[in-house]
Amino acid sequence: MTQTEWLPVPGVRLAAVEAGIKKANRKDLVVLELAPGSRVSGVFTLNRFCAAPVQVARAHLGKARPRFLMINTGYANAGTGEKGMANCLATCDLLAAEAGCEAAEILPFSTGVIGEQFPLTAFERGLPKALAALDGHQWGNAAEGIMTTDTRPKVTSRRVELNGVPITVTGMAKGSGMIKPNMATMLGFIATDAPIAQPLLDRWVKALADCSFNRVTVDGDTSTNDACMLVSTAQAEMAEITELTEQNALLYQALEDVFVELAQALVRDGEGATKFVEIQVQGAAGDADARVVAETIAHSPLVKTALFASDPNWGRILAAIGRAPIAELDVSRVNVWLDQVALVENGGVADGYQEAQGAAVMAQQDILIRADLGAGDGQCTVWTCDFSYDYVKINAEYRT
């Protein structure tokens, strides 16, 4: 979707400015203004070294209805102790003074290097510029302004009609490394003008994150700063939505489409990634077992390096399945496919399998790995990518 197709959400204005937080001549400070009465819900990292902005955003969500979201790149403000917390609160105070609102009405987010303090002077310079530049059509610039090692901005939109009323859903996300969300470094912001009641919004953001951002992994690392926020500006002229019904199912589907597209975009832009890999595990004793097996395959460095080399070394997939920490596994019932090519039947090499078949699939940019454990109805899908030389280079040089 091109920038001209990114649909403005009534009740949301955005701006991205060059504040000079860490580097000159790059957008690094983003502000989203939300219409009065907007509802916001979110899920945050489970990393116990969670950053100061995560702690403050959680606290502010419990005190007031947010009016502004503020995101900076360059510094994560994690592992920064009492000074980092004081700096985070100070940035909220700065924006509140400029915007004429309460500090508790501001949700802060940060991404970048862990353990280093950011300069408050950059926020003093940048926040007035951001407020002056607020506009509903700035989703593309805002998505660019929250990037770190991303190679491209990640934005998408959907529009549906509910009983003749047009509804917009637009979202943006960032992240390409330290990606293995537990709710990745990932930030996601999705907004709609549909009037979704707060209790339902709270339930929906958890369910939507679980089927999208919580199903992707680049390197198995969970960031200190992960957050995914769902905003309802309630600007659409229709009755408040309090439950999922046949009448509003189209809205939920549009939200799910946006969440999933953004989550998959993180993997497609994974640091050094050359392959997009979907891993489907079915026939597990339960969904939890299926997820464990899928993630064990997805996190295996040996599987991921074979993917990069286009090497159909399916023994690595089998070994990952075999070491997955689930209670029981009857290997004689396990079947594995690469796309439609049968690799393993009943725990052994499939009759008629030729390595050229596997090599043809592994040479593709998009690859499907499918495993059936033959133990029940549990299933799960996870998206991941390969490990290339560039992944090591990007992370080795991250601070230089």
C-alpha positions in Angstrom: 0.0 0.0 0.0 1.4 3.4 -1.0 1.4 6.4 1.3 -1.5 7.9 -0.6 -3.5 4.8 0.3 -2.9 5.0 4.1 -6.2 6.1 5.3 -6.5 8.8 8.0 -8.5 7.7 11.1 -10.9 10.4 12.2 -9.8 11.5 15.7 -6.0 10.8 15.1 -3.4 13.4 14.1 0.3 12.5 13.8 3.7 14.1 13.3 7.2 13.0 13.1 10.1 15.4 13.5 13.9 15.5 13.7 14.7 16.3 17.3 18.3 15.1 17.3 17.7 12.6 20.1 20.7 10.4 19.0 21.5 11.2 15.4 21.1 14.3 13.3 19.0 14.4 10.1 16.6 11.6 10.9 13.0 11.5 12.2 13.2 10.4 15.8 10.3 11.8 17.7 6.7 11.0 16.9 3.5 12.3 18.5 0.0 11.0 18.0 -2.9 13.3 19.2 -6.2 11.5 20.0 -9.6 13.1 20.1 -11.2 13.7 23.5 -13.0 10.6 24.6 -10.7 8.1 22.8 -10.3 4.7 24.4 -6.9 3.0 24.4 -5.8 -0.4 25.4 -2.5 -2.2 25.1 -0.3 -5.2 25.8 3.3 -4.8 26.9 6.5 -6.8 27.1 6.8 -9.5 29.8 10.5 -8.8 30.0 11.2 -8.1 33.7 13.7 -5.4 32.8 10.9 -3.5 31.2 11.8 0.0 30.2 10.7 3.2 32.1 8.2 4.2 29.3 6.6 0.8 29.6 6.1 1.3 33.3 4.8 4.8 32.9 2.5 4.0 30.0 1.0 1.1 32.1 0.5 3.5 35.0 -1.0 6.3 33.0 -3.5 3.9 31.3 -4.9 3.2 34.7 -5.3 6.9 35.6 -6.8 8.7 32.6 -8.0 8.5 29.0 -4.9 9.1 26.9 -4.8 12.2 24.7 -1.3 11.8 23.3 1.1 9.0 22.4 4.8 10.0 22.3 7.4 7.7 20.7 11.2 8.3 20.5 13.9 6.3 18.8 17.6 6.2 19.5 17.4 5.3 23.2 15.2 2.6 24.8 15.4 4.2 28.3 15.7 0.6 29.7 18.2 -0.3 32.4 18.5 3.4 33.2 17.4 3.3 36.9 15.8 6.2 38.7 17.3 8.8 36.4 15.7 7.1 33.4 12.3 7.0 35.1 12.7 10.7 36.0 13.6 11.5 32.4 10.6 9.6 31.1 8.2 11.5 33.5 9.9 14.7 32.5 9.1 14.2 28.8 5.5 13.6 29.7 5.5 16.9 31.7 7.1 18.7 28.7 4.5 17.5 26.3 1.6 18.2 28.8 2.8 21.8 29.3 3.0 22.3 25.5 -0.3 20.6 24.7 -2.3 21.9 27.7 -3.2 18.5 29.1 -2.4 16.4 32.1 0.9 14.4 32.1 -1.2 11.3 33.0 -3.0 11.7 29.6 0.3 10.9 27.8 1.6 7.5 27.0 5.4 7.4 26.3 7.2 4.8 24.2 10.9 4.4 23.5 13.1 2.2 21.3 16.8 2.0 20.7 19.9 1.3 22.7 19.4 -0.1 26.2 21.2 1.3 29.2 21.9 4.9 28.0 20.2 8.1 29.0 18.5 10.3 26.4 18.9 14.1 26.3 15.9 16.0 27.5 17.0 19.0 25.5 16.1 17.1 22.3 12.5 16.7 23.6 12.4 20.4 24.5 13.4 21.2 20.9 11.3 18.6 19.2 7.9 18.5 21.0 6.8 22.1 19.9 7.7 21.2 16.3 5.7 18.0 16.5 2.6 19.7 17.9 2.8 22.3 15.2 3.0 19.6 12.5 0.1 17.4 13.6 -1.9 16.1 10.7 -4.2 13.1 10.0 -2.3 12.1 6.9 1.1 11.6 8.5 0.9 7.8 9.1 3.8 7.2 6.7 6.1 9.8 8.2 5.2 8.6 11.7 6.0 5.0 10.7 9.4 6.1 9.4 10.0 8.1 12.6 9.7 5.0 14.9 12.2 2.9 12.9 15.5 1.7 14.3 17.2 -1.1 12.3 14.1 -1.4 10.1 14.7 -0.9 6.4 11.3 0.4 5.6 8.2 1.8 7.4 5.4 -0.6 8.1 1.9 0.8 7.7 -1.4 -0.6 6.4 -5.1 0.4 6.3 -8.5 -1.2 5.9 -12.0 0.3 5.4 -15.3 -1.5 6.1 -18.9 -0.5 6.4 -21.1 -1.3 9.5 -24.8 -0.7 8.8 -23.9 1.8 6.1 -21.3 3.7 8.3 -17.7 3.7 6.9 -15.1 2.6 9.4 -11.4 3.0 9.1 -8.6 0.9 10.6 -5.0 2.1 10.1 -1.9 0.9 11.9 1.9 1.1 12.0 4.6 -0.9 13.6 8.4 -1.1 13.9 10.8 -3.9 14.5 13.2 -6.1 12.7 15.4 -7.6 15.4 15.1 -8.6 19.1 11.8 -9.9 18.0 10.0 -12.6 19.9 7.0 -10.8 21.5 5.6 -11.9 24.8 2.2 -10.3 25.0 9.1 -7.7 19.8 12.1 -4.7 19.6 8.6 -4.1 18.4 6.1 -1.3 18.8 2.6 -1.4 17.2 0.0 1.3 17.1 -3.4 0.5 15.5 -6.4 3.0 15.5 -10.0 2.9 14.4 -12.8 5.4 14.5 -15.3 2.7 15.5 -16.8 3.3 19.0 -15.5 0.2 20.8 -16.4 0.0 24.5 -13.3 0.0 26.8 -13.9 -3.6 28.2 -14.3 -5.0 24.7 -11.2 -3.0 23.5 -9.2 -4.6 26.4 -10.3 -8.1 25.4 -9.8 -7.5 21.7 -6.2 -6.1 21.9 -5.1 -9.2 23.8 -6.8 -11.6 21.3 -5.5 -9.7 18.3 -1.9 -9.5 19.6 -2.0 -13.2 20.4 -2.9 -14.2 16.8 -0.4 -11.7 15.2 2.5 -10.2 17.1 2.7 -13.1 19.5 3.1 -15.4 16.5 6.3 -13.9 15.0 9.9 -14.4 15.9 13.1 -13.2 14.2 15.7 -14.2 16.8 13.9 -15.4 19.9 14.8 -12.3 21.9 12.1 -10.4 23.8 12.7 -6.7 24.0 12.5 -4.6 27.1 10.3 -2.1 25.3 7.6 -4.1 23.4 4.2 -2.5 23.3 1.1 -2.9 21.1 -1.7 -0.3 21.4 -5.2 -0.4 20.1 -7.0 3.0 19.9 -10.7 3.6 19.4 -11.4 7.3 18.7 -15.2 6.7 18.8 -15.7 9.3 16.0 -17.9 7.2 13.8 -21.6 8.0 14.3 -23.0 4.7 15.5 -24.0 2.9 18.6 -21.2 1.8 20.9 -19.9 -1.7 20.2 -19.9 -3.7 23.4 -19.6 -7.3 22.1 -18.6 -9.2 19.0 -21.7 -9.9 16.8 -22.5 -10.9 13.3 -23.1 -7.2 12.6 -19.6 -6.0 13.6 -17.6 -9.1 12.6 -16.3 -7.2 9.6 -14.7 -4.7 11.9 -12.9 -7.4 13.9 -11.7 -9.1 10.7 -10.3 -5.7 9.5 -8.5 -5.3 12.8 -7.1 -8.8 12.6 -6.0 -8.2 9.0 -4.1 -5.1 10.0 -2.5 -6.8 13.1 -1.4 -9.8 11.0 -0.1 -7.8 8.1 2.0 -5.6 10.4 3.3 -8.6 12.3 4.3 -10.4 9.1 5.9 -7.2 7.9 8.2 -7.4 11.0 9.4 -10.8 9.9 9.8 -9.9 6.2 12.0 -7.0 7.3 13.8 -9.1 9.9 17.5 -8.1 10.3 19.3 -9.6 7.3 16.3 -11.8 6.4 16.1 -13.3 2.9 13.3 -15.7 3.5 9.8 -15.5 5.0 8.8 -18.7 6.6 5.4 -19.9 7.8 5.5 -22.8 10.3 2.3 -24.7 10.8 2.0 -27.4 13.5 -1.1 -29.5 13.7 -2.2 -32.8 15.2 -0.7 -31.8 18.6 -2.2 -32.9 21.9 -3.3 -29.2 22.4 -2.7 -25.7 21.0 -0.1 -25.1 23.7 2.0 -28.1 22.5 1.6 -27.0 18.9 2.9 -23.6 19.7 5.9 -25.0 21.6 6.9 -27.2 18.7 6.4 -24.4 16.1 8.5 -22.0 18.1 11.2 -24.6 18.7 11.5 -25.0 14.9 11.4 -21.2 14.4 14.1 -20.5 17.0 16.5 -23.2 15.8 19.7 -21.5 14.5 20.4 -24.7 12.5 17.0 -24.6 10.8 17.3 -20.9 10.2 20.8 -21.1 8.7 19.7 -24.0 6.5 16.9 -21.8 5.3 19.4 -19.0 4.4 21.5 -21.5 2.5 18.5 -23.0 0.7 19.7 -26.3 2.0 16.9 -28.9 2.4 18.5 -30.4 5.5 15.2 -31.6 6.9 16.9 -33.5 9.6 17.3 -30.2 11.4 13.5 -29.7 11.4 13.1 -33.2 12.7 15.6 -32.6 15.5 13.9 -29.4 16.5 10.5 -31.2 16.8 12.2 -34.0 18.8 13.7 -31.7 21.4 10.6 -29.5 21.8 9.7 -29.4 25.5 6.3 -31.1 25.3 5.2 -33.9 27.6 4.8 -36.6 25.0 5.7 -37.2 21.4 5.3 -40.5 19.4 7.8 -40.0 16.7 6.3 -42.8 14.6 3.3 -40.7 14.0 5.1 -37.5 12.9 4.7 -36.3 9.3 6.5 -33.2 7.9 6.2 -31.3 4.6 8.0 -28.4 2.8 5.1 -26.7 1.1 3.5 -29.8 -0.7 6.6 -31.9 -0.7 6.4 -34.8 1.9 9.7 -35.0 3.8 8.8 -37.3 6.6 6.1 -40.0 6.9 5.5 -41.8 10.2 8.8 -40.6 11.6 11.0 -41.6 8.6 11.9 -40.3 5.2 8.9 -40.2 2.9 8.7 -42.8 0.2 9.8 -41.2 -3.1 11.3 -38.1 -1.6 14.1 -36.6 -3.7 16.4 -33.9 -2.4 15.8 -31.9 -5.6 12.2 -31.5 -4.5 13.2 -30.0 -1.2 15.9 -27.8 -2.7 13.3 -26.3 -5.1 11.1 -25.3 -2.1 14.0 -24.0 -0.1 15.1 -21.7 -2.9 11.8 -19.8 -2.7 11.5 -16.5 -0.9 8.3 -17.7 0.9 8.5 -21.1 2.5 5.9 -23.2 4.3 7.0 -25.8 6.9 4.2 -28.0 8.0 4.3 -30.7 10.7 1.5 -33.1 11.9 2.3 -34.8 15.3 -0.6 -37.3 15.1 -1.6 -36.7 18.7 -4.8 -34.6 18.7 -6.5 -31.5 17.4 -4.0 -28.9 18.6 -2.6 -26.4 16.1 -0.6 -23.2 15.8 1.0 -21.1 13.1 4.2 -19.1 13.6 6.0 -16.8 11.2 9.8 -16.5 11.1 12.7 -15.8 8.8 16.2 -17.1 8.1 19.5 -16.2 9.7 22.0 -14.6 7.3 25.4 -13.2 7.5 23.9 -9.7 7.7 22.0 -10.5 10.9 25.3 -11.0 12.7 26.8 -7.9 11.0 23.8 -5.7 11.9 23.8 -6.7 15.5 27.6 -6.7 15.9 27.7 -3.1 14.7 24.4 -1.9 16.3 26.1 0.7 18.6 28.9 1.8 16.2 
